[in-house]
Amino acid sequence: MCLLLFVTFLGVLLDAGDALQIQCYQCEEMKHNDCSTPEYIVNCTVNVQDMCQKEVLVKPDGIHYRKSCASSGACLIASSGYQQFCTGRLNSVCISCCNTPLCNGPKRKRPVPSAATPNPRTGGSLQLLLSVFLMPLMLLPVT
């Protein structure tokens, strides 16, 4: 009986992993990258559209954006096909693909390291130094 319950539970978990759905921003010909707000978020078609696509077009009146869900095959073919036209100059077309939720939105700013975040160059050595000197103090009897 326990084995049956375990196998059923495992099957449910594995089956849930088969249905992959991603959320992307979706808009047509927007200026100023302003379609990266909640009203433009869509659920992509399960197991079909597994990537987000972003097109950046440089036109005489400014930069325009198109964002959508896409299948990985179609998106990767389009992005590689337009690579030669991605110059950043007038009439430039750049297409990029990504596969994490809302990844076709604005670039996220890197977090500013705080005093609590150890510096990767000194964090380890400082931690070692503190533990070497503080550990013996913790072993002393309290009087």
C-alpha angles and dihedrals in degrees: 000000000000090000090053092051091047093050091047092050091047090050091052091050093048093045091051089056092058095066106073119182127176131192120225139171113258127196142129127235099339122167126221094022087272097146092084095098129107096264090065096053114113135180109239122225109279115253092355109064102042099158141053119233129204125190121193114195124187109211132171091262095049143278118330128194133208118187129182150139115272143176113255093241096051094043096049092047092049094047093049092043092054095042092102090054094052099099103129090236130107112310091016117152120196122182122189132182130204136170109211125092114284091352092143090068128092118313111266117240116241112251116254109243112247129210088259092058110083118232107247090228097050105017096086096045093046091051091050092048093051093047093050092053100035098044095069090049090055090054094056115105116254112239 
